[in-house]
Amino acid sequence: MKKILCISMIIILLGALGASILYYKVPVFRYAAKEVFYAPKWLVYTFKYILYYESLLSKMAYNPRIGAMDWSEYKNNNALDDFELGFIAIHEGDFKTAIDSFNIYHKSNEPTRESLQWLAMAYLREAESINCLQKMTNLNPTGEGETDKTKSHTQLMCALPVQMLHAKKEYSKNAAKIFLQLLNEYDENNYLWRWLLNFSLMTVGEFPQNIPQKYQIKSPFMGYFFGEKGKHIQEEYSDVKFVDKAPELGINTLDSGRGVAVEDFNKDGLLDIITSGEWKGLTYYENINGIKFKDLTHESGLAAVTKSSHTISAADYNNDGWVDLMVAEYLGSPLGRIILLKNNQNGTFSDVTKEMGLSRNPEDEGKRLVPWMTTWGDVDNDGDLDLFVSGIACYNFFRMMEPLISSRLYINNGEKFEDKTKEEIIEDARRELC
């Protein structure tokens, strides 16, 4: 036994000596060793985010009543405690319920790092909702009801750098108090909490004076907007302003969509606008003589396409000179989908997804598609546009959700699209990334 131990120790020492020599003599090995050493920290953050995202999506189900995914079924079928109710409420945008739920939870449970963080986030979101969003949603399509000055103030208050203070300050102050508690009790180097502490107090005029020195965020960029230098720059460039004219021009979309297409859809020489929204679907604004926009969503047929669109992209896929539309949707249907809308050259659009070969492959039946983005390009250099659909199958690392469809590459052969993902080694690349 002693002999085995001695041999083992010799092997370990020789291995350590060899590794040390490689570390100091071979730069590539030294770089690789550092990457391996630091990797666990980043892997933990990555896995935590993936786990959080998967957990969130796995609790959602398609609700035909609203035409989108939500947590109704999960809440009805499970006995949830106040923390879980607050967690879902904050993701539903019901920040008041989230605040109440987390506070009730803390009355009978010891506050945790996670419960405190979500309570602080709920306070911060409620501060934005009451002080910013309510004023923005009170505008009617023509912009009446608020003066230009008020609208400018609303924009300044809701966007960085914060220059107009919240009228109802208690929500941001509560958020700041909890972020400070988190920093003091759990992790004083957590940059997310530090930033949110600084931001919360910006909205109530207490930045930077009421922030402990060690938690203050300082940078040359911040100096352009705060302190003496900020005052000097604002005075010097007081005539440079951007004012939101969207309501006056008839553009009145307020949603959480991540897509906008600005193209001349009716070929009158003026740029029109189509927006996507998670909760309102598509909205089509036609440019009227370069003076204003008119909402023609229903007339164009886009109102019936989807009630929840994630992103959109515009392209002339059939080379007829008229710009068409691609919609990526994952909350608005049971398993997610992409929708190709052909421009009919008369102010309307038609769904040509199936006839153009973009329906699901047989092997993908029953799998969820979470299309994050769609983009166009002439991959095979034949003169027409091909389509790449970016899926987030990588997020299913822990297999909490049903099987996911990975990214797809569709080649345009002039008549329809063909799935060439495997032929173009996209599948292999996806496996390497995931």
Disulfide bonds with the S-S distance in Angstrom:
Cys394-Cys434 1.82
